[in-house]
Amino acid sequence: MKKLLAFAFLVLSFNTLGNEVTQESPRETLEKALLAQQGNAVYIDFWASWCVPCLKSFPWMNKIQQQYKNQGFTVISINVDADKTKADKFLQDNPASFAVIYDPKGTIAQHFSIEAMPTSLLINREGKIMYRHSGFFTSKITQYENQLKQLINNTPTTTSNNNTFDKISRGQHEN
């Protein structure tokens, strides 16, 4: 029950972002995606069409999505292009086998204090941000995959640390 409450806190922490809109906002889309992945490890990737390292990260994210999806893992990407047609063009040339959320005003990115593209957040099965990476470096793929495997192989505990979820609500992380 504590896990469920902690995960709900993570999702509800986004409620302070932005004003209500008539259509589903990027925040609401992310909330739904995270709720659907409750109990799974999640790799959240912030990207933009103009981001050169993103060209290298997309094939790798497709690979890990396919390789680990049956082990309680998923990739969720968040595009921050103000012009969705640029993101669509990027995706035509670099297809994604994972969820893509459009955040043209950068609301989610601002919430997590994202300053570089790409930036990734690796979230464990309890909803705790365990790793944060700015940039994508092919020389670090082994490190990234070892971190993913660690998160995938660790099952949730029965207790949670509310301080960690307070940090998530402020867009902070732990290394």
Buried (B, 14 or more C-beta within 10 A) or exposed (E): EBBEEBBBBBBEBBEEBBEEEEEEBBBBBBBEBBEEBBEBBBBBBBBBBEBEBBBBBBEBBBBBBEEBBEEBBBBBBBBBBEEEEBBBEBBEEBEBEBBBBBBEEBBBBBBBEBEEBBBBBBBBBBBBBBBBBEEBEEEEBEEBBEBBBBBBEEEBEEEBEEEBBEBBBEBEBEE
